[in-house]
Amino acid sequence: MSFVSLLTVGCAEQVPDYSGRFFQGEPLSEIEVEANESWATFNSEKTRLVFGTHNESWTNHALFESVQTASGWSSPTLLPFSGQFNDRGVRFYPALDALLFSSDRPVVGESAPGDFNLWIAMHDGQEWMAPEALTTVNTDANDMHGSVSETGSIYFASDREGGMGQFDLYRAKLGMDGYEVEALSGEVNSTYSESDVYVDGLERYLIFSRADDPMGMGGDDLFISFRDGDDWSTPQHLGPEVNTENLEYGAEVSRDGRLLYYTSHGAEKADILSVLITSLQIEWPQ
């Protein structure tokens, strides 16, 4: 039986209390990877950290893993299923050693890389299993950069037909007969491009990237939107504590809700940063 059909979710735990930057200099210099890191994600047991790398031309995306040991975090190693195709936008399921990621690897019936699709890879306790495409969600368009809630709903970006901008945000809700996909309602999607999304485990809020919004500071900026019934509230810009004139994306919030991890991609390189949520001027719902 496909492990995609066996995925379950549950309560989340805290992750290590990092601040500042990940894997600057020494850790990555010990292995042969490019110096651009993005999309850091932790499993619920805070024993695995997976992140992406890419080269200066925003190609050759690959996924690396660091494991918590008795002596600390291990040097990052390439995931066994990654390195041949462009794999990026990785996030753990809330309570499983299972990854949701985006890849241009061929799906069934294809012989060469194509558009980006959503894939799932599970760790069986001994090793990583071969990824499987999320065929009931993917289309002939680009479906990518997703995040999973505790109910198993997948939030993701797509440039499929019928959207408002170049990319829009969608939800794939798990039902009796598989996933039911719909565009997010409210004021999240726009004529701009929403190309990456993180969803809170309880689906109370989204943090997503939007390109070239006049409210932003240039490039891709991070915004937050809160759930209001079936709709999503007017997005709030996360401000200069996070956003710059560069590209900010790849958000993930620590399991205890204290830290926001994100990627800032400047002219020279991309780095994974973290910031205290309380330092951001967010108008939280009452």
SULZI-V208973 format. One record per pair of residues at least 24 apart in sequence whose ideal C-beta (glycine too) atoms are under 7 Angstrom apart, sorted by the first residue. I is the first residue (numbers start at 0). J is the second residue. Records with the same first field share a line. If there is no record, write none. Layout:
# SULZI-V208973
I: J ; J
This chain:
# SULZI-V208973
1: 131
2: 121 ; 128 ; 131
3: 119 ; 131 ; 133
6: 92 ; 95 ; 97 ; 151
8: 92 ; 93 ; 94 ; 149 ; 150 ; 151
9: 93 ; 94
10: 94
11: 43 ; 93 ; 94 ; 200 ; 254
12: 43 ; 44 ; 45 ; 254
13: 45 ; 253 ; 254 ; 255
14: 41 ; 45 ; 253 ; 254
15: 45
17: 273
18: 273
19: 273
20: 270 ; 271 ; 272
21: 50 ; 271
22: 75
23: 270
26: 74 ; 75
27: 75
29: 74
30: 74 ; 75 ; 76
32: 63
33: 59
34: 268
35: 268 ; 269
36: 269 ; 270 ; 271
37: 249 ; 262 ; 264 ; 269 ; 271
38: 87 ; 88 ; 89 ; 249 ; 262
39: 251 ; 260 ; 271
40: 89 ; 90 ; 91 ; 251
41: 91
42: 91 ; 96
43: 93 ; 94 ; 254
47: 96
48: 72
49: 89 ; 98
50: 271
51: 87 ; 89
58: 85
60: 85 ; 86 ; 87
61: 86
62: 86 ; 89 ; 100
78: 127
79: 127
80: 120 ; 127 ; 129 ; 130
84: 112
88: 143 ; 144 ; 195
90: 145 ; 146 ; 147 ; 251
92: 147
93: 147 ; 149 ; 200
96: 121 ; 122
97: 121
99: 145 ; 147 ; 153
101: 143 ; 144
106: 132
114: 139 ; 140 ; 141
115: 141 ; 142 ; 143
116: 142
117: 142 ; 143 ; 145 ; 155
135: 177 ; 178
136: 171 ; 178 ; 180
144: 194 ; 195 ; 196
146: 196 ; 197 ; 198
148: 198 ; 200 ; 202
149: 200 ; 201
152: 202
154: 196 ; 198 ; 205
155: 196
156: 193 ; 194 ; 195 ; 196
162: 188
163: 188 ; 189 ; 190
164: 188 ; 189 ; 190 ; 191 ; 192 ; 193
165: 192
166: 192 ; 193 ; 194
167: 193
168: 193 ; 196 ; 207
183: 231
184: 229 ; 230 ; 231
185: 227 ; 230 ; 231 ; 232
186: 231 ; 232 ; 233 ; 234
187: 224 ; 231 ; 234
195: 248 ; 249
197: 250 ; 251 ; 252
199: 252
202: 226
205: 231
206: 250
208: 247 ; 248
215: 242
216: 242 ; 243 ; 244
217: 244
218: 244 ; 245 ; 246
219: 246 ; 247 ; 248
220: 247
221: 247 ; 250 ; 261
223: 281
225: 284
235: 281 ; 282
237: 279
238: 279 ; 280
240: 274 ; 278 ; 279
241: 274 ; 279
252: 276
